[in-house]
């Protein structure tokens, strides 16, 4: 992913795309099954669209929770590459 292609999704949009509640998303984040949001300043947070797309595909493909945790770890590590 190139930083010029990065798009940030706000929480309501992510919840709408997933069809889950805020508490369910936070539970997934705590269990390592979803990438944590990034800070947008003050109290605002957002989710990287590319990460959201990849995780939706992983769920559709039926990846196991362990495989999804590994994907989350990889995606979060890639964030560091984008900002360098």
N, C-alpha and C positions, 0 to 999 in steps of 0.2 A: 504494500500500500504506500502510495506517495502522499506526503503531507498535503499537497495541493488537491488531492482527491478526498481528503478527510471531511466527513460531515458529522456533526454532533446532533444526536437526537435527545430531546428533552424527555423526562420521565413519562408524561402522559402518552406521548407517541409510542414509546417502547411498550408500555402496558397495553395500549390498544393493539399493537402488532402481535403481542403474545397472547392476549386475551386472558391475562391473569391479574390478580390483585397486587397492590403495592407490597403487602406483607409477604405474599408468595415470592415475589421477585427478591425481596430482601433476604428471605430464607435461602433462596438459591445462591445468592451472593455469599452469604455466611457459610454455606456448605461447599463453596468453590465450584458451583455449577453454572455460574454466570459471572462475567467480568464486572468488577466494581466500576461505579461511575467515576468520571473525572471532575475535578472542581472547575467551575466556570467563574469563580469569585463569589464573594459574600456567602450567601447560602445556596447559590445555584449550582446544580450539577447536571451533567449530561452523559450520554453513552455514545461510544464511537459506533457509527453506523456499520462499518465493516465488521466489527466484532459481533454486533447484534445479528447481522446477516449470516455470519459463519456459525454462530451458535444455533440459530434457527435451523440451518441446514443439518447440523449435527443431530438435533432432536428428530428431525424428519427422517434422517438415515438410521435412527435407532441406536446411536452410539450408547454405550454403557455409561453409567455415572463416572466411572474411573476414566474412561476415554474422554469424556466431556471435561473433567477436571484437568486432564493433561492439555486439552485444547485451550482451556481458559488460561492455564499457566503460560503456554506458548504465546497466546494473543497479548497478554499483559506484558510479557517480555519484549514483544515487538514494538510496543508503545515507546520503549526507550530508544529503539533504533530510529523511529520517526522523528523524535525531537533532537537527535544529534545532527 
